[in-house]
Amino acid sequence: MTPSSPKLSHAIDRIHEIELDSWLSEPADSSSSHSVRIVFLSIDPCELDIDTDLQAELFTCDSLHNFIRFGYHQQPFVLITEENRQECSAKDLEVLLSRRSPHSFRLILKANKSPLTLSQEVNEALAEVHASHGLEKRVSEKTRAIFREAHTESLPYSSREFQQANKVLRERVRKRIANEPEKFLQDAISQIRK
């Protein structure tokens, strides 16, 4: 047992006391809005009709190697690409990105979609990424608040204890949302558009 174990135990107890339904229904802090990158990977960008309520930046990148080298995966993103890639299959690409990206993302396969169909799919993906990223931030903020309450300011947020407590809260939230994913997404999107 490490000296911080009682503090971690207290934080975990507090996490289990959180009434998730009421906490998740609280409005998110609008000052914590963020932009999501839309990246065309190795395909020519087309004109997209992006929902103005969803903050997004548009980029193009000629290869997966450069996508990672430029750090586009270091913030939430929607990646638009062809299904058949030289580097790897679409399935392998998603696995690779899920291991490399610390944030939410969606992968869209362009295929032969019309600009209207692609725009609709991108807007749905943007809304999902915004909602997921916003929830990730709320989980971290709540874990920080619990650590402050427990007077564990001496523990850095990069500590094993903080990461473990954050993981416990994230898992509780994930299980709760899994019961009604459509309702959560609908509520989150409506908060984004306020």
HUZICOR-V395972 format. One record per residue. N is the residue number from 0. RES is the residue in one small letter. PHI is phi in whole degrees, 0 to 359 (none if undefined). Layout:
[[N RES PHI] [N RES PHI]]
This chain:
[[0 m none] [1 t 273] [2 p 300] [3 s 272] [4 s 303] [5 p 298] [6 k 294] [7 l 296] [8 s 301] [9 h 296] [10 a 297] [11 i 296] [12 d 301] [13 r 297] [14 i 296] [15 h 288] [16 e 277] [17 i 296] [18 e 277] [19 l 299] [20 d 301] [21 s 289] [22 w 295] [23 l 292] [24 s 276] [25 e 295] [26 p 296] [27 a 284] [28 d 291] [29 s 292] [30 s 287] [31 s 264] [32 s 293] [33 h 214] [34 s 261] [35 v 250] [36 r 275] [37 i 253] [38 v 238] [39 f 273] [40 l 257] [41 s 60] [42 i 225] [43 d 292] [44 p 293] [45 c 240] [46 e 291] [47 l 245] [48 d 262] [49 i 271] [50 d 302] [51 t 293] [52 d 283] [53 l 258] [54 q 288] [55 a 209] [56 e 239] [57 l 256] [58 f 224] [59 t 234] [60 c 213] [61 d 278] [62 s 205] [63 l 297] [64 h 303] [65 n 291] [66 f 305] [67 i 284] [68 r 300] [69 f 282] [70 g 79] [71 y 299] [72 h 279] [73 q 273] [74 q 217] [75 p 304] [76 f 208] [77 v 239] [78 l 252] [79 i 252] [80 t 210] [81 e 279] [82 e 291] [83 n 265] [84 r 247] [85 q 291] [86 e 294] [87 c 189] [88 s 289] [89 a 299] [90 k 296] [91 d 295] [92 l 298] [93 e 296] [94 v 297] [95 l 301] [96 l 292] [97 s 293] [98 r 278] [99 r 265] [100 s 267] [101 p 278] [102 h 234] [103 s 292] [104 f 203] [105 r 225] [106 l 250] [107 i 241] [108 l 266] [109 k 291] [110 a 47] [111 n 248] [112 k 286] [113 s 289] [114 p 304] [115 l 293] [116 t 297] [117 l 296] [118 s 299] [119 q 298] [120 e 294] [121 v 295] [122 n 297] [123 e 297] [124 a 296] [125 l 301] [126 a 299] [127 e 295] [128 v 294] [129 h 302] [130 a 297] [131 s 295] [132 h 293] [133 g 300] [134 l 292] [135 e 302] [136 k 295] [137 r 295] [138 v 297] [139 s 296] [140 e 296] [141 k 294] [142 t 297] [143 r 299] [144 a 298] [145 i 295] [146 f 294] [147 r 295] [148 e 302] [149 a 277] [150 h 55] [151 t 249] [152 e 302] [153 s 290] [154 l 273] [155 p 290] [156 y 291] [157 s 269] [158 s 293] [159 r 300] [160 e 296] [161 f 297] [162 q 300] [163 q 293] [164 a 296] [165 n 299] [166 k 295] [167 v 297] [168 l 294] [169 r 301] [170 e 293] [171 r 299] [172 v 295] [173 r 301] [174 k 295] [175 r 294] [176 i 291] [177 a 301] [178 n 290] [179 e 217] [180 p 298] [181 e 294] [182 k 295] [183 f 300] [184 l 297] [185 q 298] [186 d 297] [187 a 296] [188 i 293] [189 s 295] [190 q 291] [191 i 298] [192 r 274] [193 k 284]]
